[in-house]
Amino acid sequence: MPVAIITGASKGLGRALGAALAESGWDLVLDARTAPALAESARELGKHGTRVEALAGDVTDAGHRADLVAAARRLGGLDLLVNNASALGAEPLVRLDGLALDGLRAALETNVVAALGLVQEALPLLRESAGAVIDVSSDAAVEAYETWGGYGASKAALDHLSAVLAEEEPGIRVWAVDPGDMRTDLYQAAVPLDDVSGRPLPETVVPAFLRMLAERPASGRYTAPALLQDARDAQDTRDAR
């Protein structure tokens, strides 16, 4: 069975992707900071019959990152690492003139430093399997939105690390993926007064990630909406034949 590590897997996109992978026969190592929510997520995903190891902890802790990779090794190796855990830097988001520098440091530590640390820990296994890394990005990494400066800067840095890693590790796939608009707790914490009722659920973008894993496109930056549209266009072309 292929094995994946997914950080931030107790809810939102991490849990939705984990459920889809478990249904497809993947064994999983799941991470989140909140132990009860992570345990509940692991129970649900385990119902698909695959092996699920849930390790509560903070990805900024080097010991916890080592434990995640050790768990994958016990399951037989590692085929996919998903750096999904994220920190905003301020909740709710604030303009740069009011952003606490400690908040910015926390966002960079979680979104960039810890992500690279986990990649470094996992690389030996990923090289063996010719596996893949998915770094979950954001449109805030490439667009200037008021109050999203600190978070966006951290995701822009993650995008660049992904691009350089792809150059340095041609034997694996490295994808920075912007999932697009989603109705998540992270977004609600960022903009609590915003009406999220019209935003799509994380489950709706998971097919884009599954398509990447099936087709293994070249390393690079992708957006889930574009991947889904490409899939629809291809289906329309087949239907028209």
Beta strands, then each sheet from edge to edge (+ up, - down):
strand 1: 3-6
strand 2: 27-32
strand 3: 52-56
strand 4: 80-83
strand 5: 132-136
strand 6: 173-178
strand 7: 220-223
sheet 1: 3+ 2+ 1+ 4+ 5+ 6+ 7+
end
